[in-house]
Amino acid sequence: MALFRHPLGGTAALEPLEPWQAGEFAAYVARVRPHLAPWLPWAHAVTDTASARQWLERYADEQAHGRGRVCGIRVDGQLEGGALFRVFDTQSGVCELGAWISPAAEGTGLVTRACAHLVDWAVRERGIVRVEWRVTPANARSVAVAKRLGMRHEGTLRQVFPMDGARQDLEVWALLTDDWAGDGTDGGR
């Protein structure tokens, strides 16, 4: 039984992903690395239980200080994806949300539902005014999630970070509290 769990429909749920689950997280990343690696730098860094624990501990520390959070998306109890607040700054009222999913769970709406729940929580419970989503322009599925959440494309940061020997651009998508009605789908619209 999960202590904290938000149902996403059917047998799917959003649950905290914590350091004690490092072995499971490492196995998940190994299983889906080819799918995640083109988009997520941490998919290259999480290579075993120790590195998975270190990555999860970073978010546990951030959560303890109210600055971040990572959750897993589970289907039938199996880890199939996740969502996180990479940045969470209540003083400025700004956070950055991100997500990932395994190929087997793609196209099911789980990422959109999980992220809508997290946006709603950030806006209603924590007073966040601006939710950002940063994505490489080639990641069409991630761009589609930003659109379904009701975010607007605000611009592109050019050559922000290196990955696989090339500098990557990042599109910035965002929604403001006034954009969010909060029924959990399509930006609450």
Secondary structure, DSSP 8 states (H G I E B T S, - for coil): --SS-EEEETTEEEEE--GGGHHHHHHHHHHHHHHHTTT-THHHH--SHHHHHHHHHHHHHHHHTTS-EEEEEEETTEEEEEEEEEEEETTTTEEEEEEEE-GGGTTSSHHHHHHHHHHHHHHHTT---EEEEEE-TT-HHHHHHHHHTT-EEEEEEEEEEEETTEEEEEEEEEEEGGG---SSSGGG-
